[in-house]
Amino acid sequence: MSAAVIVVPLGGIGEVAEGERVGELIAGAAAGTGEEIGADDVVVVSHKVVSKAEGRIRDLEAVVASARARELAVDLDKHPRLVELVLTEARRVVRAERGVLIVETASGLVCANAGIDASNVPVAGRVALLPADPDASARRIRADLRAVAGAAPAVVVADSFGRPWRVGQTDVAIGCAGLAVLDDWRGRRDRGGRELAATAIAIADEVAAAADLARDKASGTPAALVRGLARHVTAEDGPGAAALRRAEADDLFR
């Protein structure tokens, strides 16, 4: 029998400053909501909170655009300083056309504008970069929760990504610790006894998306507890969300 999955939004974190410990902030938010974080829970947190705490905020006025950035900015109708930041964060440009700049980041994520955006950054002219190593960020948050809350839940760092074959965005896991990110059903049998050949469920991405349904991006609720997934929570931090990246040789869109 399938287990119920419950998502509990955690508000009250407020604006996050560089140097603050995200795990401590989440533990405080849970306590303020009357929730006790358990070892079988999954904590999902918006990357924006993590980026702010890790000092990944940049002032566009301080960026000097290169010749390549200026050229791309004209072609894509984007601000040249923003394009320069994207190029700085990128390992390589995957696609640049029709106003869209898709890159592979230094951490291996393939996304628009290297995940850089200005939403929920309170100072005009500043933007947030993705965490430099989202999986390491998730591991640090998990360790902080273990120290402060006395339990080590799984941790997912989430961000909104578009998809090349679908309209709209959905939250996905860009960082993860303590969660089996993929539930591989290949070789198992379906209800009719047929062997499954391709089914592999992206658990971490589904958790990130579920948590986003309980969070309002404009309400200052950057984190959520997801319960009912104890079977996917692991004592070890594990390989993280990096395990979900499709190899370039298997990627038809690169």
N, C-alpha and C positions, 0 to 999 in steps of 0.2 A: 504494500500500500504506500502511495506517495505521501510524503510529510508536508504539512502546511508550512509555507514560508511567510514570515512576518517581518515587515519593515517599519522601524521606529525612527522618525526623524529626530535629530539632535540639534536644537537651536541654542542660542545664547552664547555662541563662541565670540561673536563680535569681530571687529577689525583686528587682523593679526599683524604683528610687527616682526621685523627681522630678528632672529635669535630666539623667538619663543619656541617651546617644545610642543609640537602638535599633539603628541600622545597625552600630555598633561592637559591640554585644552579640551580634548575629546573626553577624557575622564571627568573633568569638571562639568562639561555639558551634560554628560550622562547622569551624573549625580544630581545636577540641577533639575533634570527632567524626571528624577525618581527612578532611573534605570540602573541596574547593576550589570556591568559588563562581565560576561562569562567567557570561559575558555572555548566554548562551542559557538560563540557568536562570530559574525564577520562585521568588521567596522569598515564602512566605505566613506572616503573623504575626498572632497573636490581637490584637484591638483592646485587650484588657485591658492588655497590656504597653505598648502605645502610650499608652493613657490614663494609666497610672501615670507614665510618663516625662514626659508633658505636664502633669502636675499636675491631672488631671481626677478626683481623688478628693475626695469630700465627706463631712463628718461630719453625720449626720442630726440630732444634738443641736443643731447650730448653725443649723438651718433653722427659719424662722418660717413656719408654715402660714397662708395667707390664708383668708378666709371661703370662697372658691370651692373651695380645696383641701380644706377640712374637710367641705364639703358633698359633694363627689365621693367623699371617703374613706369617708363613711358609706354612700353608695349602692354603692360598689365593694368595700367591706370591705378597704380598704387603709390603710396608715399615712398620716395627713395630711401628715407632713413629706416622705414619699416622693412623694406626689401633688404637693406644692408644687414639688419638684425637677423632676418631669416637666413640669409646666406652665411652669416657667422655661426648660426646654430646648426647649419646643414652639413652633412657629410657629402651630399650630392643633390643636385636638382633632378627630380624625376620627371616633372612636367611643368611647363610654363606657357600657358596659352589660354585664350578666352577669359582673361581676368583671373585665372587661377594659378597659384604657385604651389606646387606639390613638391615636397622635399623629403629626403631621408635624413632624420636628425642624427646627431652624433651618438645618441643612445640606441639608434636602430628603428625608431618609429617612422612610419611613412604617413605624412599628414599635411594638410594645408597650412601654409605659412609657419611651418615648424611649431605649430600649436600656439603661436604668439597671438595674444589678443588683449584688448583694453577693458573688457567687461569686468565689473566689480573691482576695478582698480580705482581707488577714490580720487587720486590726483590726476587732473587733466594732463595729457601729453606723456603719460607713463603707460607702459605695457608690461604684461607678465609673460615671462618665458616658462617653458615647461621645466620641472625639476631636471637637473643635470643627469641624474641616475634614479629614475622613479622606483625601481625595485629596491635600491639601497634606502630610499626614503621610507618605503613601506616597512622595511626591516627595522629602521630606527624607531618608527612610530610604534611598532609592535613591542620593541624592547622597552620603550617608555611606558606603554600601557601595562606591561608586566610589572614594572617597578612601582607604578603609581596605583594601579587598580588591583594588583595581585592576581591578574589573569592575563593570558596572552592570546587574545582572539586573533583570527586571521585579519589581515589588513589589505584593503584594496584602495589604491589611489586612482581616481577616475577622471576622465576628461571626455568632452563631447567630440565625436568624430563623424565626418560624413563618410558615405560609402559610394564607390564608383558605380554601383548598379542599382542604387535605391535613392529616393528623394528623402531629404531630412537628415537630421543628426540623431545619434543615440550615444549614451555614455558607454565607454568601454574602459577596461582596466589597462592603465599604462604602467602601473606598478603593483606589486602584490607580494605578500609574505604570509606563509602559513595556510595557503589554500591550494588544493589540487586544481590547477587552473583549467585543465582539460579532462573531460570524462570520455575516454575512448571506448566506444561500443563496437569497434570493428572486431569481428570474430564471434560476437555474441549473437543470440537469436532473438528475433522479434516475436510478437505474440503468436504468429502463425508458424513459428519454427524456422523461418528463413534466416540464413546467416547475413548479418549486416556487414557491408563492405566499405562504407564511406562515413558512417556516422561518428562524429567526434564532437561532443557538446562543449562549447566554450563557457565553462562555468563562471570564470572570473568576469567575463564580459556580461553575462546574463545577470550576475549579482550587481554589477555597476549600473546596468540599465534599470533593474528593479528598484534600486535605492534612489535613482534619479526621479522616479515616479512619486516618491514621497517627499522630495525636496523641491522647493520653489527657488529658481535661480535668482529671484529678486527679493527673497525674504530673509536672507542672511542665515540660511540653514545649510551649512556646507558639509554636514556629515550625517550618517544614518547607521543604525544597527540593523543587521539582517540576521534573522533567527530561523532555525529549522534546517540548517545546512551542515550540521555537525559531521555528517559522513564525509564531507569534503574538506573539513578543517584538519590540518596536520600539525604535529608537534614541531617538525622542522620547518624552517622558513621556506625551503624549496627553491626551485629555479626562478620563480617569479613570473611576471607577465611576459618576460622575454621568451618563454616557451611557446607563446601564442603567435610569435612572428612567423609568417610564412617565408620559407627560403626563397631567395630571388629567382632561383631556377624554376620554382613551382608557381611563381606569381605572374599571371597572364596580364596584369595591369602595369607592370614595370618594364 
